[in-house]
Amino acid sequence: MNRRKLLLSVVLLALFSALGAGIDAYATIRSAVALEGGDLHSATAVRLDSLGVLDQAELDRTPLTGRLFQDLDGSGHFRVVRTLGRPEPLPIHDGRQMRATDEGVALIGHQVATRSDDGRHYIDYEGQAFLVIGRLGVRADSGLAHDVLLQDWDLASVDGAVVADVEGGAQALPGRGADMAEPVGGRTDQRTNIDYVSPIVITCGWALTLVGSSASGVLVAGFLRPVAALRYRLGNRRAHVLLRSILPLALFAGGVFVTVWGVALASSGALRSAPESAAAAGVPLVLSVVVSAGALSVSLWGRSR
């Protein structure tokens, strides 16, 4: 493969890897903005009259993904939350997301006052200190500037109303939750055009990425085929020829992956998620290499000396 073909191969690999990472970043930001506009609730969120309608033991055993919210002061801006599994990222512009294993932590808006201790920021509630791990809102001046989320489910009242925002909606809730739930926020009549257009854009974008990656793999296999055929005619075994042809391509793909993934993480700010970004940047590269290896294998195994 000459320099021109090598450069074209690397450009194609980088292009579709960057496209995958960009689509993932767009989907993450879109989800965060939608949550911010819906008071941190998705379209599947439901309200329960009290926490008591949920079977707590069954709730602990059920592998749900989502969040439970309960208002602590009646304002709707000061809430206790329980994180279940790995839900969609909350809109934050600084810090990190809450994890299901976190206790005694808080996400707060930009305008909420805190106290400092040994370089860390805390917010106090009923004599308990909560470590501030992030700031709510995609931007500092968002509508969440005065909101507070505390993660310590012991603060939740059994008699208090609860908003359950979990994958699968009300039907996924244990106990009598499904029978006593009513929708809150994000209903169909409250959605905008972007809620319908964005999934189409994301689907078409991924379709273009995967088709383009496959086509790039076939093209790169064509670049590698003449040298591979020559090595085979000189007496090298097919498997050896295939390995010598694909291994450099895989190394170049690895370099492209590290570069694109690093740029994606650096540019996504507090909403970044390393595993999701890695998958989005890596899938097109893996597909290109696999398609190249497959096309080259077909050419070698169908060839006689």
C-alpha positions as CSV (number, residue, x, y, z in Angstrom):
1,M,0.0,0.0,0.0
2,N,1.5,3.3,-1.0
3,R,1.4,6.5,1.0
4,R,-1.7,7.9,-0.8
5,K,-3.7,4.8,-0.2
6,L,-2.5,4.6,3.4
7,L,-3.5,8.2,4.0
8,L,-6.9,7.6,2.4
9,S,-7.5,4.5,4.6
10,V,-6.6,6.4,7.8
11,V,-8.8,9.3,6.8
12,L,-11.8,7.0,6.2
13,L,-11.3,5.2,9.5
14,A,-11.1,8.5,11.4
15,L,-14.1,9.9,9.6
16,F,-16.5,7.2,10.5
17,S,-15.1,6.8,14.0
18,A,-15.6,10.5,14.6
19,L,-19.1,10.3,13.1
20,G,-20.0,7.6,15.5
21,A,-18.5,9.5,18.5
22,G,-20.4,12.6,17.3
23,I,-23.7,10.9,17.1
24,D,-23.2,9.5,20.6
25,A,-22.4,13.0,21.9
26,Y,-25.4,14.4,20.2
27,A,-27.7,11.7,21.7
28,T,-26.3,12.3,25.2
29,I,-26.7,16.1,25.0
30,R,-30.2,15.8,23.5
31,S,-31.2,13.4,26.4
32,A,-29.8,15.8,29.0
33,V,-31.5,18.8,27.5
34,A,-34.8,16.9,27.4
35,L,-34.5,16.0,31.0
36,E,-33.7,19.6,31.9
37,G,-36.8,20.8,30.1
38,G,-38.9,18.1,31.8
39,D,-37.9,19.0,35.4
40,L,-35.4,16.0,35.3
41,H,-38.2,13.6,34.3
42,S,-38.4,11.7,31.1
43,A,-41.6,11.0,29.0
44,T,-42.1,7.7,30.9
45,A,-42.1,9.2,34.4
46,V,-45.1,8.5,36.6
47,R,-46.4,9.8,39.9
48,L,-47.4,7.6,42.8
49,D,-49.5,8.9,45.7
50,S,-47.1,7.5,48.3
51,L,-43.9,5.5,48.5
52,G,-45.9,2.9,50.4
53,V,-47.5,1.5,47.2
54,L,-44.1,0.2,46.1
55,D,-42.9,-3.1,47.5
56,Q,-39.6,-2.0,48.9
57,A,-38.1,-5.6,49.2
58,E,-39.1,-6.3,45.6
59,L,-37.7,-2.9,44.5
60,D,-34.3,-3.9,45.9
61,R,-34.4,-7.2,44.1
62,T,-35.7,-5.9,40.7
63,P,-32.9,-4.8,38.3
64,L,-34.5,-1.5,37.4
65,T,-32.8,1.4,35.5
66,G,-33.9,4.9,36.3
67,R,-34.6,7.2,39.3
68,L,-37.1,7.8,42.1
69,F,-37.7,11.3,43.2
70,Q,-39.5,12.7,46.3
71,D,-40.1,16.4,47.0
72,L,-38.7,17.4,50.5
73,D,-40.1,20.9,50.9
74,G,-43.1,21.3,48.6
75,S,-41.3,23.6,46.2
76,G,-40.3,21.0,43.6
77,H,-36.7,22.2,43.7
78,F,-35.5,20.4,46.8
79,R,-35.7,16.6,46.2
80,V,-34.3,13.4,47.5
81,V,-33.4,10.9,44.7
82,R,-32.6,7.2,44.4
83,T,-30.5,6.1,41.4
84,L,-31.3,2.6,40.0
85,G,-28.8,1.0,37.7
86,R,-27.2,3.3,35.1
87,P,-29.9,5.7,33.8
88,E,-29.6,8.4,31.2
89,P,-27.2,11.2,32.4
90,L,-28.7,14.1,34.3
91,P,-27.9,17.6,32.8
92,I,-24.8,18.8,34.6
93,H,-22.1,21.3,33.6
94,D,-19.6,20.5,36.3
95,G,-18.6,17.4,38.3
96,R,-19.9,13.9,37.8
97,Q,-23.2,11.9,37.7
98,M,-24.7,10.2,40.7
99,R,-24.2,6.4,40.9
100,A,-26.5,3.8,42.4
101,T,-23.8,3.1,45.0
102,D,-23.5,6.8,46.1
103,E,-24.8,7.8,49.5
104,G,-24.7,11.3,51.1
105,V,-24.0,13.1,47.9
106,A,-25.7,16.0,46.2
107,L,-26.2,17.6,42.8
108,I,-27.1,21.3,43.1
109,G,-27.8,24.3,40.8
110,H,-25.3,27.1,40.2
111,Q,-27.2,29.5,42.6
112,V,-27.4,27.2,45.6
113,A,-25.1,28.2,48.4
114,T,-22.7,25.7,49.9
115,R,-20.1,25.5,52.6
116,S,-16.5,24.6,52.0
117,D,-14.4,22.2,54.1
118,D,-10.9,21.0,53.1
119,G,-11.5,22.1,49.5
120,R,-14.8,20.2,49.2
121,H,-18.3,21.7,49.0
122,Y,-21.1,20.5,51.2
123,I,-24.8,21.3,51.6
124,D,-26.5,20.6,54.9
125,Y,-30.0,19.2,55.4
126,E,-31.5,18.2,58.8
127,G,-28.1,18.1,60.4
128,Q,-26.6,15.9,57.7
129,A,-23.8,17.0,55.4
130,F,-24.1,16.1,51.7
131,L,-21.0,16.2,49.5
132,V,-21.6,18.2,46.4
133,I,-20.4,16.2,43.4
134,G,-21.7,18.3,40.6
135,R,-23.7,21.3,39.3
136,L,-27.1,20.8,37.7
137,G,-27.9,22.3,34.3
138,V,-26.3,22.0,30.9
139,R,-25.3,25.6,31.5
140,A,-24.8,27.5,34.7
141,D,-27.7,29.9,34.0
142,S,-30.2,27.1,33.3
143,G,-33.6,26.7,34.8
144,L,-32.1,24.3,37.4
145,A,-29.9,26.9,39.0
146,H,-31.8,26.7,42.3
147,D,-32.5,23.0,42.3
148,V,-31.0,20.5,44.8
149,L,-30.9,16.7,44.5
150,L,-29.9,14.7,47.6
151,Q,-29.1,11.0,47.4
152,D,-30.0,9.4,50.6
153,W,-33.2,7.4,50.4
154,D,-33.6,7.2,54.1
155,L,-34.8,10.8,53.9
156,A,-37.8,9.7,51.8
157,S,-41.2,9.6,53.6
158,V,-43.4,6.5,53.2
159,D,-46.5,8.7,53.0
160,G,-45.0,11.2,50.6
161,A,-45.7,11.2,46.8
162,V,-43.0,9.8,44.6
163,V,-42.1,10.3,41.0
164,A,-40.8,7.1,39.4
165,D,-38.8,7.5,36.2
166,V,-37.7,4.1,35.2
167,E,-37.2,2.2,31.9
168,G,-40.3,0.4,31.0
169,G,-42.6,2.9,32.7
170,A,-45.2,2.1,35.3
171,Q,-45.4,-1.6,34.2
172,A,-41.9,-2.2,35.4
173,L,-42.6,-1.0,39.0
174,P,-43.0,-3.7,41.7
175,G,-46.0,-3.9,44.0
176,R,-49.1,-1.9,43.2
177,G,-47.1,0.8,41.5
178,A,-48.4,0.0,38.0
179,D,-52.0,0.2,39.1
180,M,-51.7,3.5,41.0
181,A,-49.4,5.5,38.7
182,E,-50.4,8.6,36.7
183,P,-48.2,10.2,34.1
184,V,-46.2,13.4,34.9
185,G,-44.4,15.6,32.5
186,G,-43.1,14.7,29.1
187,R,-46.5,13.5,27.8
188,T,-47.1,13.3,24.1
189,D,-49.0,16.6,24.0
190,Q,-46.0,18.4,25.7
191,R,-43.4,17.2,23.3
192,T,-41.8,19.3,20.5
193,N,-40.8,18.5,17.0
194,I,-37.2,17.8,18.1
195,D,-38.4,14.9,20.2
196,Y,-39.6,13.2,17.1
197,V,-36.9,14.3,14.6
198,S,-33.9,13.5,16.8
199,P,-34.4,9.7,16.9
200,I,-34.7,9.7,13.2
201,V,-31.5,11.7,12.9
202,I,-29.7,9.4,15.2
203,T,-30.9,6.2,13.5
204,C,-30.0,7.6,10.0
205,G,-26.7,8.8,11.3
206,W,-25.8,5.3,12.7
207,A,-27.0,3.7,9.5
208,L,-24.7,5.9,7.5
209,T,-21.8,5.3,9.9
210,L,-22.2,1.5,9.7
211,V,-22.6,1.4,5.9
212,G,-19.7,3.8,5.4
213,S,-17.5,1.7,7.7
214,S,-18.3,-1.4,5.8
215,A,-17.7,0.2,2.4
216,S,-14.4,1.6,3.8
217,G,-13.4,-2.0,4.8
218,V,-14.0,-3.3,1.3
219,L,-12.0,-0.4,-0.2
220,V,-9.1,-1.0,2.2
221,A,-9.2,-4.7,1.4
222,G,-8.8,-3.7,-2.3
223,F,-5.8,-1.7,-1.4
224,L,-4.2,-4.6,0.4
225,R,-5.2,-7.3,-2.2
226,P,-2.3,-6.9,-4.7
227,V,0.5,-7.2,-2.1
228,A,-1.4,-10.1,-0.4
229,A,-1.7,-11.9,-3.7
230,L,2.0,-11.5,-4.4
231,R,3.0,-12.9,-1.0
232,Y,0.7,-15.8,-1.6
233,R,2.2,-16.6,-5.0
234,L,5.7,-16.5,-3.4
235,G,4.7,-19.4,-1.2
236,N,3.4,-17.8,2.0
237,R,0.4,-19.6,3.6
238,R,-3.0,-17.9,3.4
239,A,-3.4,-17.4,7.1
240,H,0.1,-15.9,7.4
241,V,-0.6,-13.5,4.4
242,L,-3.9,-12.5,6.0
243,L,-2.3,-11.8,9.4
244,R,0.5,-9.7,7.8
245,S,-2.0,-7.7,5.9
246,I,-4.6,-7.0,8.6
247,L,-2.3,-6.5,11.6
248,P,-1.0,-3.1,10.4
249,L,-4.5,-2.0,9.6
250,A,-5.6,-3.0,13.1
251,L,-2.7,-1.0,14.6
252,F,-3.7,2.1,12.6
253,A,-7.3,1.6,13.7
254,G,-6.1,1.5,17.3
255,G,-4.3,4.8,16.9
256,V,-7.3,6.4,15.3
257,F,-9.5,5.0,18.2
258,V,-7.3,6.5,20.9
259,T,-7.3,9.9,19.1
260,V,-11.0,10.1,18.4
261,W,-12.0,8.8,21.9
262,G,-9.7,11.3,23.6
263,V,-11.1,14.2,21.6
264,A,-14.6,13.0,22.3
265,L,-14.0,12.8,26.0
266,A,-12.3,16.2,26.1
267,S,-15.1,17.9,24.2
268,S,-18.1,16.4,26.0
269,G,-17.4,18.0,29.4
270,A,-19.3,16.9,32.5
271,L,-21.7,14.8,30.4
272,R,-18.9,12.5,29.1
273,S,-19.2,8.8,29.6
274,A,-16.1,6.9,28.9
275,P,-17.7,3.5,28.1
276,E,-20.3,4.9,25.8
277,S,-17.8,7.1,24.0
278,A,-15.4,4.2,23.6
279,A,-18.2,2.0,22.1
280,A,-19.4,4.8,19.7
281,A,-15.8,5.5,18.4
282,G,-14.7,1.8,18.4
283,V,-17.6,0.1,16.6
284,P,-17.1,1.7,13.2
285,L,-13.3,0.8,13.4
286,V,-13.9,-2.8,14.4
287,L,-16.5,-3.1,11.6
288,S,-14.0,-1.8,9.0
289,V,-11.2,-4.1,10.1
290,V,-13.5,-7.1,10.2
291,V,-15.0,-6.4,6.7
292,S,-11.4,-5.9,5.4
293,A,-10.3,-9.2,6.8
294,G,-13.4,-10.9,5.4
295,A,-13.0,-9.5,1.9
296,L,-9.3,-10.3,1.9
297,S,-10.0,-13.8,3.1
298,V,-12.5,-14.4,0.3
299,S,-9.9,-13.2,-2.2
300,L,-7.1,-15.4,-0.8
301,W,-9.1,-18.6,-0.3
302,G,-10.6,-18.3,-3.8
303,R,-7.3,-17.9,-5.4
304,S,-5.0,-20.7,-6.6
305,R,-1.2,-20.4,-6.9
